[in-house]
């Protein structure tokens, strides 16, 4: 069996292939051209494993190697650094280190979403990018208006009378020009976001997995789609605690010398699931009295931020059990929830032809 470590860059690839004894068979530096990679790996016919770090641009390389019958391992870049520190660090050294770690079975693997779901997941992420961009633009508009003590709600760029509002404001022409540009950017971003949401609702809302999640308080069609695509196969998590940790909803431990503490603000896990469950918690606290009461009790002992995170964590646990058991939501912390809002659910959930939507229902 052969093992190949790949150090992938935007314009070049460094590969190092070793055998079962760790002897280097071949090293090569090449451009990021599919023909060159194809030629390199086709020179061997025996069983071959390869490893590449989870960095930008790994999609095409992993797909190419799989088409050649090579088993590809995606290495977790952060955890990999913790076990392969080297004083001398070059592309050739990195490639050989990756190959040896793969040979010994020490590569910390990152999750690989099936190729057929990547485009949908990345499109959902682009929607979140657009939402953050729109929020940033609105904040900039409010900041400019605050310089002139203009804080009326009518200045919101989401309203069609924004141009009329500017004409009646005592602002210099330079600021009017800036606000108009921000206004057009905000309107365009809003329109693009609406088109994306319409696509998601048509494509993902009718599926059985999203409909199952929408039985949970606070989860709508968009947040349900995000959770499904970012979670992947729910069975890859050992239990609900591991899933909450992956969602960045579990604090890290900081124990030393007999003292115990928590380490908050960890960047380990999936930032998009953190965003989705935070939105779900906010909606759940708004529309469900029992959940709002639970959050209020937490606020009295801690603060609003901690209470919201705890609610998000409890909802993440519910998502885990709903997906693993293929059962709709029933209770929150043992309490039956009274619905104050009916989420848009399909009467007859359907499945996309030839797809499982990464669900235990498949």
TATA-V776442 format. One record per residue. N is the residue number from 1. SS is DSSP state (A for helix, B for strand, O for the rest). NEAR is the number of other ideal C-beta (glycine too) atoms within 10 Angstrom. D_CENTER is the distance of its C-alpha to the mean C-alpha in Angstrom with 2 decimals. Layout:
N:SS:NEAR:D_CENTER
N:SS:NEAR:D_CENTER
This chain:
1:O:10:34.94
2:B:19:33.35
3:B:23:30.29
4:B:25:28.74
5:B:28:26.58
6:B:24:24.90
7:B:22:24.20
8:B:21:22.37
9:O:14:22.78
10:O:9:22.69
11:O:6:26.41
12:B:12:27.52
13:B:23:26.92
14:B:21:28.78
15:B:25:29.36
16:B:24:31.43
17:B:24:32.69
18:B:21:34.50
19:O:14:36.31
20:O:9:36.40
21:O:6:38.65
22:O:12:36.46
23:O:8:38.85
24:B:12:37.40
25:B:14:38.14
26:B:13:36.93
27:B:15:35.03
28:B:14:34.15
29:B:13:32.50
30:B:14:31.75
31:B:11:30.11
32:O:15:26.81
33:O:10:28.75
34:A:11:28.12
35:A:9:31.88
36:A:12:32.33
37:A:21:29.58
38:A:13:31.03
39:A:11:34.51
40:A:16:33.60
41:A:18:32.13
42:O:9:34.73
43:O:9:37.55
44:O:14:36.92
45:O:7:37.26
46:O:7:36.65
47:O:10:33.47
48:B:18:30.82
49:B:17:27.52
50:B:24:25.28
51:B:24:22.47
52:B:23:20.25
53:B:20:17.80
54:O:18:14.08
55:O:13:14.57
56:O:8:14.50
57:O:12:16.65
58:A:18:16.52
59:A:13:16.03
60:A:12:19.69
61:A:18:21.17
62:A:20:19.78
63:A:13:20.80
64:A:15:24.18
65:A:21:24.88
66:A:13:24.12
67:A:9:26.53
68:O:13:29.08
69:O:10:28.77
70:O:17:27.20
71:B:13:24.88
72:B:20:21.86
73:B:19:20.04
74:B:18:16.80
75:B:23:17.37
76:O:16:15.00
77:A:12:16.13
78:A:13:16.22
79:A:15:18.02
80:A:21:20.18
81:A:11:21.65
82:A:9:22.77
83:A:11:25.00
84:O:18:26.36
85:O:8:27.72
86:O:9:30.56
87:O:5:33.12
88:O:6:33.50
89:O:10:30.22
90:O:11:30.53
91:A:16:28.72
92:A:16:31.38
93:A:17:31.05
94:A:20:27.27
95:A:26:27.74
96:A:21:30.50
97:A:20:28.64
98:A:27:25.72
99:A:28:28.37
100:A:19:30.18
101:A:20:27.16
102:A:20:26.39
103:A:20:30.08
104:A:10:30.17
105:O:7:26.96
106:O:11:25.37
107:O:24:22.15
108:O:18:19.05
109:B:13:16.84
110:O:16:13.13
111:O:14:11.57
112:O:15:12.40
113:O:17:11.26
114:O:11:14.63
115:A:11:15.63
116:A:12:16.47
117:A:16:12.95
118:A:14:11.35
119:A:9:12.92
120:A:19:11.87
121:A:18:8.11
122:A:12:8.74
123:A:15:11.10
124:A:21:8.97
125:A:16:6.98
126:A:13:10.63
127:A:19:11.73
128:A:17:9.84
129:A:11:11.40
130:A:17:14.62
131:A:17:14.58
132:A:12:14.35
133:A:15:17.02
134:A:20:19.17
135:A:12:19.08
136:A:14:20.09
137:A:20:22.90
138:A:17:24.21
139:A:10:24.33
140:A:15:26.30
141:A:20:28.65
142:A:14:29.30
143:A:9:29.98
144:A:16:32.54
145:A:19:34.24
146:A:10:34.43
147:O:9:36.55
148:O:12:39.14
149:O:6:38.77
150:O:15:37.27
151:O:9:34.86
152:O:9:35.57
153:A:6:32.87
154:A:11:34.42
155:A:20:32.91
156:O:14:29.48
157:O:21:28.49
158:O:11:27.36
159:O:11:31.04
160:O:8:33.29
161:O:11:36.07
162:A:20:34.34
163:A:11:36.82
164:A:11:39.73
165:A:18:38.40
166:A:17:38.38
167:A:8:41.95
168:O:9:43.16
169:O:15:41.46
170:O:6:43.64
171:O:18:41.34
172:O:9:42.37
173:A:7:41.68
174:A:8:39.23
175:A:15:36.95
176:A:14:37.38
177:A:12:36.28
178:A:15:33.12
179:A:22:32.27
180:A:13:32.98
181:A:11:30.61
182:A:18:27.80
183:A:20:28.77
184:A:13:28.57
185:A:17:25.15
186:A:22:23.91
187:A:16:25.61
188:A:12:24.21
189:A:20:20.60
190:A:16:21.31
191:A:11:22.90
192:A:15:20.11
193:A:19:17.59
194:A:10:20.16
195:A:11:20.56
196:A:17:16.92
197:A:14:17.00
198:A:10:20.29
199:A:13:18.96
200:A:21:16.16
201:A:16:18.86
202:A:10:21.22
203:A:14:19.05
204:O:22:16.92
205:O:21:18.82
206:O:18:21.82
207:B:24:20.12
208:A:19:21.18
209:A:26:17.83
210:A:28:16.58
211:A:22:20.15
212:A:24:20.14
213:A:28:17.19
214:O:24:18.97
215:O:17:21.84
216:O:22:19.98
217:O:24:20.89
218:O:23:18.64
219:O:28:16.30
220:O:20:17.01
221:A:23:16.32
222:A:22:13.41
223:A:22:11.57
224:A:27:12.73
225:A:29:11.38
226:A:27:7.77
227:A:26:8.47
228:A:25:10.32
229:A:25:8.22
230:A:22:5.14
231:A:27:8.20
232:O:18:10.42
233:O:15:13.91
234:A:19:14.45
235:A:9:17.58
236:A:11:16.04
237:O:19:15.94
238:O:8:19.49
239:O:10:19.53
240:A:17:17.95
241:A:13:18.14
242:A:13:15.98
243:A:25:13.31
244:A:23:13.64
245:A:18:13.53
246:A:21:10.23
247:O:29:8.96
248:O:24:10.87
249:O:23:13.62
250:O:19:16.36
251:O:16:18.47
252:B:12:19.61
253:B:10:23.31
254:O:11:25.84
255:O:10:29.06
256:B:8:32.02
257:O:5:35.78
258:O:5:35.82
259:B:7:33.71
260:O:9:30.45
261:O:11:27.69
262:B:11:24.01
263:B:10:21.64
264:O:11:19.21
265:O:7:16.58
266:O:12:15.05
267:O:8:12.19
268:O:12:11.69
269:O:16:8.73
270:O:16:5.04
271:A:13:5.33
272:A:19:3.40
273:A:23:5.53
274:A:19:8.05
275:A:19:8.40
276:A:28:8.85
277:A:30:11.26
278:A:19:13.02
279:A:19:13.81
280:A:26:14.95
281:A:25:17.12
282:A:15:18.72
283:A:19:19.66
284:A:26:20.94
285:A:22:23.10
286:A:12:24.47
287:A:16:25.58
288:O:20:26.44
289:A:11:29.38
290:A:16:28.95
291:A:23:25.45
292:A:15:26.73
293:A:12:29.66
294:A:20:27.56
295:A:21:25.53
296:A:12:28.87
297:A:11:30.34
298:A:17:27.51
299:A:15:27.96
300:A:8:31.61
301:A:8:30.93
302:O:12:28.06
303:O:10:26.45
304:A:12:24.23
305:A:10:21.05
306:A:15:21.59
307:A:20:22.60
308:A:19:19.50
309:A:21:17.31
310:A:17:19.69
311:A:26:19.51
312:A:26:15.71
313:A:22:16.26
314:A:21:19.03
315:A:28:17.11
316:A:27:14.39
317:A:18:17.50
318:A:22:18.86
319:A:28:15.91
320:A:20:16.41
321:A:14:20.14
322:A:21:20.03
323:A:24:18.09
324:A:15:20.11
325:A:9:23.35
326:O:12:22.79
327:O:11:24.43
328:O:12:23.91
329:O:18:23.49
330:O:12:26.85
331:B:10:27.01
332:B:19:25.21
333:O:11:26.71
334:O:6:29.63
335:B:11:30.35
336:B:8:30.47
337:O:18:28.58
338:O:8:30.50
339:O:10:28.53
340:O:11:29.24
341:O:11:27.06
342:O:7:26.58
343:O:20:23.21
344:O:9:23.67
345:O:16:23.89
346:O:14:25.55
347:O:6:28.94
348:O:7:28.53
349:O:16:24.99
350:B:11:24.91
351:O:15:23.02
352:O:13:22.31
353:O:5:25.01
354:O:6:24.27
355:O:14:20.70
356:O:17:19.51
357:O:18:16.06
358:O:21:15.03
359:O:20:17.16
360:O:15:20.00
361:O:15:22.11
362:O:11:22.51
